Structure formats: structure tokens, C-alpha cells
Amino acid sequence: MELNDLQAQRLTKLERLRAKGINPFPARSNRTHTIAAALTAFETLAATGELVTLAGRIIGARRVMGKLAFTHIADDQGSIQLWLSRGEIGDELFTHFRDDLDTFDIVQVSGSLRRTQKGEISLFVKHLHVLTKALNPPPEKWEGLKDVEGRLRQRYLDLLVNEERRDIFRLRAKALIAMRRFLDERDFVEVETPILQPLYGGAAARPFTTHHNQLHQDLYLRIATELYLKRLIVGGFSGVYEIGKDFRNEGVDRSHNTEFTMMECYQAYADYRDMMLLTEQMVRFIAQEATGSTVVTYQDQAIDFGPDWARISLVEALKEATGLDVLALPDLATLWEATLAAGLKKVERKTTWAKQVDELFSTFIVPNLIQPTFVLDYPVELSPLAKRKAEDPQLTERFEVYVGGMELANAFSELNDPLDQEQRFLEQGRALAAGDDEAHQMDADYLNALMYGMPPTGGLGIGFDRLVMILTNQPTIREVILFPHLRAREEG
């Protein structure tokens, strides 16, 4: 391992510790209190003079002033000043602190709690032991790493020097607990379905492919949990959910990552109207539990998850924003011609009618959907797994939720007619053969499951990472994923 000058200096100190018979990486600590617990119990501990043993990382400069020395240590719950007196701890230990320790070293300290003349609660140290000698120094700017890519590549250092980053993931954990509690209290059963699948499905996306050597099978990382969860509704469960990773072999932007966390739930004897109510209640509950409020700030906008979210029709919203009635333009050629005639120059040409409609929607509608909004009733071509509307079979009983200008949730009245589903799969197969690499595959086993009978069912998927983005006011999805995948670092 090639070391720079600062690392070499620390290695010299490590070797000096070992030469003194001090193990710089002992196996255990004898901590009696976390720093937060010690600070909370200060009055009692100070009054009794009880010996307190803390452990933490040196986070501040070591200030030596004659026979006194000071620094701060921190654990994940707080920080505290250390006060060391040469007369109290002796020459050897005082010299050891001054000469052998560095910022970022992890130490165990024992002593009594007191207030300094300036009123700061401090530990007056009697004993000090090294728990871990850090060979890497802190970054030059103590206030934190500024380079975004550097922070993401070295997330451990990002978390170490940026307390607010740790707060993001603490809040993420609270949101996850709240989501589970909400569903558990409504008798949904949490389940696990395969990540490696012989057929990918449940979404329009390209998969990652792998190979099972023993079975000589190509397999896919799942792009959604939907089709397996609906098999469980066929199997007799009245409500199921799964919170887990999905994987899509696609581009990365502020709201997309190739590996992401989704919650999908399915409820028998429900439809998309029931799922609207469930979505409102769930997100409101999670926001309250995780942040203490149903109103949060996201990118300088106050987002209100309170009651009565807005509801708009996809087709009508497009008509109002672009002047195009997409249902009256039933194929790609006529839709594209009308798009050009309307002077909608920001729109890219896509390969299918459904993708062209989605492009219009993403360009002219989505950026304006800041407050929680249900977008309703998608064309059949955009929704191969959703039930048709009885009053208009060109449309499906589907909604998506948009918040902060991005999609947060997707839901259907699930298609449970196996014959209709087979025709949808066949249409998707033709699109796949024509070059649409995101079209849905034929899934004969899923059709066979539907033939045993699936009750009317409502299904819902929520992008958990995007929800955390909004709750923590983060501009990109990578900031709420601990270890997002990044491009290989270029040599040199």
C-alpha cells in the first residue's frame, strides 16, 4: 500500500504505540454510557462524582496549553469536550495524548463530568485508551466534503463528517418503519418474492440478465414484484405487500437509479378508487411519523400531504396543455403529425404511440405537478396490466401520483380477465418483436394463475426512495441511497 506523507506520519505513530506495548486495535470497549446518555444524566452524575466511561472519535483539534489539553470526541448520538490535566493523568498519559493521537482516532476515556468556567459540560479525564488508530486524516475542509461524486464514492467519509447526511438515513429508517406499521395495522401480510426470475414482468423496463450455471438457465433481476404478488391474491391472501429492491437496466437521472426500493401492495375486493384513499392515508401517515408534520419543504416548495389531493384526467390534461386529443389520434404517425402541426418542438419522436403519449405527458404536464396529484385513466396501450374502464374501453382504471414534479406512485384496478390479459401480452409481444425492448413478455404461468380466478383487486406501487427525497428535501435520488452505483472512475 502506497502512503502519502500524512498517512506515513500516522503509521509512524501506530508503530510507536505498538513499541510501547499498546494495542492500537483492541478487541473490546468498556463504555458505560453513550455521550447523549451521559449529557442527559449530567446533574446526577456530576453530583455523585460517578466515574463515567465514554467512547468516541476525536473530531476536533487537540489543543495543548501547558499542563492542560482539550479536544472533543463524538459518537453517533452526540459530542463532548475532553479536559486533560497533566497533574491528574500523569506525564506518560499526557504525552501519549499529545504525541501519539490524531483527529479521527477512536478512544475510550474515563473520568468525571463537570462544567467548565464557560459552562460547557466536559469529561475531566482520568484514564484514556486507544480503541482504533486512524491512518487516514480528515478531509482538508472540516465542514464537510463538497464534491458530490467524492461524497458518493466514499459514503463512509461523507457520513463521518456530515451529520446531516446521517440524519437523512435516520429519517429514511423512520419512514420505512411507518410504512410497515401502516400496512400491518390494516392486515396486509408482508411477503418476499423472487429477485432472480425466469421471466421479468410487471413494468415496462429493460432487465439485467444473469446465468445460473448449475441449471443452465438465463435469469433476470426483477423489474417489479407485481406478478408474483398477484399470484398470492389468487392463492387466497386478501392483502399482501413487499418492500424490496427492483433493478432496471436503464439510464440514471435525478429521480432514477438502476437499483431502487419499491413498496407494492395488493388488496382483494378493492379497486383503484380504494387505492387512492389508501395512498393518501399512507403517505400522510409516513410524513407525520417521520418528520412530525404533513407539510414538508421540497426544493423551496411547501408540499402539503393533507387531505383531498388534486385529481386530473390524463387525456384531459394533455388536451388542455397541448391542444391534442390523443384518443382521436390513434396511431403513432397521426399523433406525431399532429404534434408537429401544433408546434410542440420540445417533444422527441418515440417508437410507439404509447411512448409518444407518455413523452407529451412528461414534457408538458409532469413538471407542473408540484402538490400531490392523482393523474387518472390511462390509455390501454400504456397500461397492459390494468382493467379497462367499463364506460370507455380505450382507457384503464389506473392512476399515478405526482409530487414535486416526479412520479411517486402507480396503481390499478388489476386486470383479472385471463383472456383480455393474454391479448394484452400478445400485443406487447408484437411491440417487442418490432424493437420495443421495454415491452412486456408473455407470462404463461401468470395467465394460468388468473384462470383459477383472481377476485377484483387493487394494486399500488410507491417509489420509496423518491418519497424519502421529498421528506428530506434532497434534489437527487442518489442522496437518499447509501451506496448508489456510479460510473467507473476514469484513470488519471
Secondary structure, DSSP 8 states (H G I E B T S, - for coil): ----HHHHHHHHHHHHHHHTT--SS-S-------HHHHHHTHHHHHHHT--EEEEEEE-S--EEETTEEEEEEEETTEEEEEEEEHHHH-HHHHHHHHHH--TT-EEEEEEEEEE-TT--EEEEEEEEEEEE---S---SSTT----HHHHHHTHHHHHHH-HHHHHHHHHHHHHHHHHHHHHHTTT-EE----SEESS--SSS----EEEETTTTEEEEE-S-SHHHHHHHHHTT-SEEEEEEEEE--S--BTTB-SEEEEEEEEEET--HHHHHHHHHHHHHHHHHHHHSSSEEEETTEEEE--S--EEEEHHHHHHHHHS--GGGS-SHHHHHHHHHHTT-TT----SSHHHHHHHHHHHHTGGG--S-EEEE--BGGG-TTB-EETTEEEEESEEEEEETTEEEEEEEEB---HHHHHHHHHHHHHHHHTT-TTS----HHHHHHHHT---SEEEEEEEHHHHHHHHHT-SSGGGGSSS---------
